[in-house]
């Protein structure tokens, strides 16, 4: 079963300094049909205006991933991490028993465009932790590169959740296949460009929610960047 989620169907919050598209119910956006998918709880596509950002705020018991598309995201947290997150990096913050952090765009003229992803953990009450790794374009070109997983396989960041995240770049004749366990769920989010997933044509911001399927096939791409989630049901 494949359900298409079009970009324009998402919730939109426009705060002036922040424009955020919500794939799933979040803050003031509520859609009972889209509370999450499996243990994937949030995909927010955020654009932060120059010189602005999220002030210090707290999280608990959530796996939070930041995936930057343009600009640079300045991260500071109560664990002592002060980092810049550029495109190509994947940042994982396990909120655990509690963490406070801020996220800013210090660039004077460039908007920071990134995805904020929340995945429900399979263990709660753990100490908060942080990990950040860079994945070169060549590692994602024409293939699905594992960038987050429960065991840190293939140099991915380690999640305290029953989920895996793949990132890929596709154009022209480049294709990819991913075997799935039909008893699990998957979610494919097109970050930019266009491609076809199991026969469904998708554009930037579009996605497919997948259940009871044995495989994914990505093809017919045009300058596409895509994230693929393998999720607990």
N, C-alpha and C positions, 0 to 999 in steps of 0.2 A: 504494500500500500504506500502510495506516494501522494503527499498533499503539497501543493504549490503555495508558497507564501510570497506574494508580490511586494515589492518595495513600498508602493504607495499604500498598502494596507496596514503598514506599521503605524504605531503611535508616533506623534511628533511633539516634542517640547521645544519651544523657541524662547529662550531667556535673554536674547540679545547677544550676550557674550558667549552663550552656548546654544548650539542647535543639536538636538539629540533625537535620533530615530530609535524607537523601542520595538524590537522584534516581539518581546513578550511583555505582559503586564508589568508595569514598573512605575513607582511614584504615583502621579495623578492619572496615568494611562491604565485603564483596566478593560480587559477583554477576557471573559471567562473561558473562551475557546483557546486562548493562547496564554496560559499561565506558565508555560515552560514546555520542554519536550524531554521526556526521560528525566535525567538529573541535570540537564542544561536549564538554567533558570533565567539568565539574562544575556542578551546580545544588544548592547547599545552602541550605535554608530554616532560618535560624538565629534563635533567640530568646535574647537575652543579658539576664540578670537585672540589676536596678539595681546600679550601683556595681561592675560586674565587666567582664571583657573578655579579649581575646586579647593576651597579652604580646608583646614584640618578637620577631619571627620572620622568616625569610627566604624569598624566592621567586626563581626564575630562569626565563627564557624562557617566560612565560605571560602572556596577556592576562586581567586580572582585573577584573571589573565588580561593583560594589556597587549594589544597588537597595533603598532603604530603604522599608518599608511603614508602620512606626510607630516613634515615638521619634526618636532622633538618634544617629548613629554618629560617634564621635570618632576621627579618623584622624591618625596621626603617622608619618612615614617618614624614611628616611636621605637622601632628596633635599631635605629641609628643609620639606616640606609639613606643615602643621598645620591640619586642616580639620574642620568639622562637616558631616556628610552628613544632611540632613533628607529626609523624604518629598518626592518630586517631582524630586530630584536623581539624576543618573546619574554615577557615578564610574568612571573607567577608569584602571587602573594597569598599565603595561607593565613587567614585571619585567626583561626583557632580560638583561643580564650579571649582574644581581643587585641586589636591593633588600631592605631590612629595614623592617618597619612594625609598628605596633600598632593595635588597634581596641578602643575601650572605650565602654561605656554609663555616662556620668557622672551620669545622672538618678537622684535618690534614690529615686524611687517608680515609675518607668515602665520597662517592658520595651522593649528595642529589638528590633524584628522586621525582618529584612532577608534578601535573597537574595544569596548570594555565588556568582558565575558565573565559570568559567574556560573560556577558549577558546584552543585551541592556535594559536600565531602561525604566519604563513607566512614569517617571517624570524627568525633567532635571532642572539644575540650583539650586539644593538643596545643603545645606552645606555638605561637605565630612564627612564620618563617618566610624567607624571601629567596627567589632565584631568578636570574636573568641570563639568557644566552642569545647569541647572534647566529642567524642562519643565512648564509650567502644565497644570492639569487640562483647561482649555479646548482645549489642543492635542491631547489624547488622547481627548476626549469623542466617542464615536460613530465613531472612526476609528483606524487604526493609524498612530501617529506614529513615524517613524524616529528612533531615539535613539542608535544606534551603527552605524558603517559604515566601510569601508576608506578612503573619501575624505572623511569628515566632511561628507557631503552634507546639505543642509537644516538645517545647524546642529547636526548630531549630533556626538557625540564620535567621535574617529578611532581605529579599530582597526588594529593591525598583524596582521590576520588576514583570511582570505577568509570573512567572515561579516557579516551585518547583523542588527540587533536592533530590533524594533518594540514599542511599548507602546500599549495601548488601554484605554479605559473604555467599557463598554457596559451598557445597561439597556433593558428593554422592547423596542420595535420597532427599536432601533439595530442595524445590521448592518455588516459590512465584508467585502470580498473582497481577496485578494492573489494575484496571478499568480505562479506558481512555474516554475522550470526543472526539468522532470522528471529531469534528470540530476544535480540537486543534492538535498540533504536539507533538511527543515524540522523544527522542534520547537515545539510550542505548549504553554505552561505556564500554567495558570489560577492566578493569584495569590490571588484571592478571588472570591466569588460563584459564579454558575453561567452556563454558556452551552453552545451546541452548535457543534461544529467538524466540518464535512463530515458531518453527521448523527449524530455521536457526542456524547452528553450528558456534560458534564464539570462537576465541582464543584471547590471550592478544593483545590489540591494535586494535582489530576489533570492529565494531560498526554497529548498524542498525538505519536508519532514518525512522521514522514511521509517517504515515499520514492516516487519515480516517479509523482508527482502534478503536475498542471498548475495547480492553484489551491487556495486555501483559502477557505472561506466560514464566517464567524462570524455566528451569529444566536441568537434565542431566549434573550437574556441577562437575568440578574437580578443587578443590582449587581455586575457582573463587572469585574475587572481582569485583563489578560492580557498575557503576553510571547510574541512570535513571533520565532523565529530562522530566518533563511535561511542555510544552511550548506554548506560544501564537503563533497562526498561522501567 
